[in-house]
Amino acid sequence: MSVNLAVVTGGGHGIGRALCRRLAKDDVKVVVADIDGEAAAVVAAEIDGIPWQLDVSDEAAVVALVDEVESQHGAIDMFISNAGVGFGDGDSGAVSKEGGMNPIDDRWETSWNVNVMAQVYAARAVIPRMRARGAGYIVNTASAAGLLSQIGDAAYSATKHASVGFTESLAIDYGDDGIKVSVVCPQAVATRMIGIEDDSDSMEGGFKGNDFDGIMSADDVANIVIEAALDGRFLILTHPQVSNYIQRKTGDYDRWIGGMRKFRRSLQK
């Protein structure tokens, strides 16, 4: 199946922006959707795409995007739910009410709505259309934290686990309908999520522990994601060592928890 039209949420910055650029290089028309409408417009202008200001946590807005795009531009062949948030725990850890690096009134609710429900809303909107056509691509960006854990951000870890579980269900339920489903689980990427600003060209810094297995560029991640998704891969690991970590975790959960505690202690020094 060829991809002629794609939607990328969180397309104004970071991995989303890199995905938009990569798709455009493949002559795909891209809807650049982002809550930051100005950033979406900048990226869209660069790649001759379609800018769209979008709050992914608003189901009606997601449905409206799909309806309007398909009526004006044709079938959406690929929908990449890439938008995500992470706020960090406060000083009291996983049960913190206080904010971490980006305190808000309810970090748990926002993480749930953006990291999980936004992907549910997108799938609800596009899958019936894709089933009717017998083809389509759904790509959900989760995180290695959805397979392992993110020390210092319980809400992020929990919601990324939920994202992986939801995407598994999509692959099981709709794979026989010609819909290819992928979940992306990167470790550290040079984006604002880990404290590295757009266009900084930095592969260093970020928050302590993020560079444990190396920080990848968003462009490198985008290339891996698009190639693997088009190849029909379900689990897309941009950092291959994550596969080994999963095996260690499932092979001896108690030992893995102990190792994570040790890692956490090392980060606190």
N, C-alpha and C positions, 0 to 999 in steps of 0.2 A: 504494500500500500504506500502510495506517495502522500506526503503531507504538503498541502497547499496553504492552509490557514491554521494558525495556532494562537492560543491565548496563553499568556504567561502572567500570573499574578505575582506581586512583589517585583515587577519588572523594571522598576525605576532605579534599583540599586543592587549591588552585590551579585550573587549568583543569578538572580532573576535577570538583571541587565545583561550578564554574560550569555545567558540562555537565549535572550532575544537577539543578540548580535550573532550568535552561532546559527540560529535558525535562519536569519536573514541572509547569511552567507550561502545557505542552501536554497536560496530563492523562495523561502517560505514567507508569506504575508503574516505579520505578527501583530496581535493586539497586545499592547503594552499596558497592563493594568496595575495600578498602584494607588494606595491611599494618598500618596504624595503626587498629586496631579501634575505639578510642575516637573518633577523628575520623570514621570511617564512621558510627558510631552517632549522633553529633551531627547530621551532615548528613541522615541518614535520618529522624531525628525531626523535623527542620525541614520536610521535604518529604513526609512520610508515606510514606517509602520503606522498603526492606528492607536493614538493615545486614549487612555480610558481611566478616569479617576474612579476608584472603586474601594469601598470598605468591604472586605471579603467576609466580615462577620455579619453582614446584612444580607439575608437570603433573598429578599426581594430585589436587591440591587444586582446580585449575581444572576438571578433569573432574567432580569431586564437586559443585562449585558449579553447573555446567550441569545435571547430573542432578537435583540436589535442587530447583533453581529451577523447572525445567520440570515436574517431577512435582508440585510444590506450588502453583505459580502460573501455569502455562501456558507457551506457546511464547515463547522469547526472540526478539523481532523484530529487535532491534538490539544488537550487542555492540561496545562502544567500548573498545578496548585503549589506554588512555591512560597507564597507569603508566610512568614512566621515571626514569632516574637520570643524573646527570652529576657527575664528580668533579674534573675539571681535571688537567692535567699537572703534574708536579713541575718543578724547576728545569732539568732536562735535556731538557725538551720532549717530543716525540712518543714517544721511546724510554724515557721515565722509568719507573723501577721505584718511585721514591719517590712519595708521595702529593701531590696538589695541595691544593685547598681542603678536600676531605673525604677524607683518606687512609684506605685500607683495605688489607687484605692483597693482594687482587687486584682492582684496579679494572676491568681488562679482562674478567675472567670475570663479574663482577657486571653490568657494562654489557651484555655479550652476553646474559646470561640474562634480564635485565629488559627491555632495549630491543628485543630480537629474539625470543628463544625464547618469551617470554611471549605474544607475538602469534601465534607458530606454535601453541602449545598451545591458545590460545583458538579459533583457526580450526579446528584439528583437532576440537575438541569440538562446535562449533556448525554447521559447514558441512554435514556429512551430514544433520542435522536440517533445515536450511534448504533444502537441495536436495530433500529429500523433500516439503517443503511448497511448493516452487517460489517462495520469497520469503525475503527477509531483508536486513539491512544489516550490513556489517562496516566499522568505522571504526577505523583505526590511527593513533595520534598518532606522527609522526616529528618532523621539525624542518626548518627551512630549512638546517640543517647537513647534512641528508641529501641535499640538492641542491647545496649549495655546500661549506662547510666551517666548522668552529668553531675559530677560532684559540685555542690554549691547551687543547684537549681532544681529543686524537687518538682516544681510545676512544669518546667521544661521537660524533664525526664518522663514524667507521667503522661503528659500530652503527646510527646513524640512516640512513646510506646503505643498509645491509643491510635495514633496516625498509622503506624505500621500494621496494627491489628485490623483497622478499617480497610486499609489497602489490600491486605491479604484476602479479606472477604470479597472485595470487588473482583480480584483476580479469580477467585474460586467461582463466584456467581456468574460472571459475564465473559470469562475466557472462551466459552463455547459459542459465544455470539460474535466472535471476530474482534472483540475489543482487547487490545494489548494493554496491560496494566503494569506499571513499574513504581517502585518506591525507592527513593534516593536517601542514602544514609551516610552522609559525609562526616568526617571528623572536622578538624579546624580548617577553615577557609578564610582567606584574607578579605574579610568584609567587616562592616560596622558591627555585626553580631558579636565579634570578639574584640572590638575596639580598634579596628584598623579602618580608616576612612577610605572612601572611594578614591581611586586614582592615586593612592599614596605610593604605589609600587613597592610596598614593604612586605617582606615575607618574615618579618620578625616582630616581636612585641605581642600585643594582645594580652589576654589575661593569663595569669600564672597557670601553667599546666596545659594550655592549649597547644603549645609547640612540642609536646611530648613525642609525637610521631610525625612532626613536620607540618607546616602550614602550606596548603595548596593555594594556587591562584584561582580566582573565580573562573577565568577563561579555561584553565585546564579541567576544572570540574565540569563546566558546561560541555566541553568536547566529549568527555567520558559519558555524561548523562545522555546526550542526544544519540550518540552512536549505540549505546547499550539499549536505550528505549526503542530505537528503530529496529534493533536486532531482536526485540521481544523479550529482553531480560526482565525478570521481576525485580530481584534484589540488586540494586546498583550500589556497589561499594567503591567510592573514590579512593579510599585508603585501604589497600588489600589486606593489611594486617588485622583489620576488624574481624575478618573471617576466623582468624586464629583465636581472637579474644572470645568470640561467640562460642567456639568449641570448648574453650577452657571454662567458660561460665556454665554452660549446660553440663559439662562433664563432672564438675565438682562445685556446686553452688556455694557451699560454705567456704571453701578455699578461695573462691573468687571474691566473696564478700570480705574476707580477711585481707586479701590483696588490695582491694579498693580502700579499705580503712587505712592500710599502710600508705597508700598513695596520697590519701587525704592528709595524713599527718605530715607527709613530706611537703605538701603545698602550704602548710601552716607555719613552716619554719621561717 
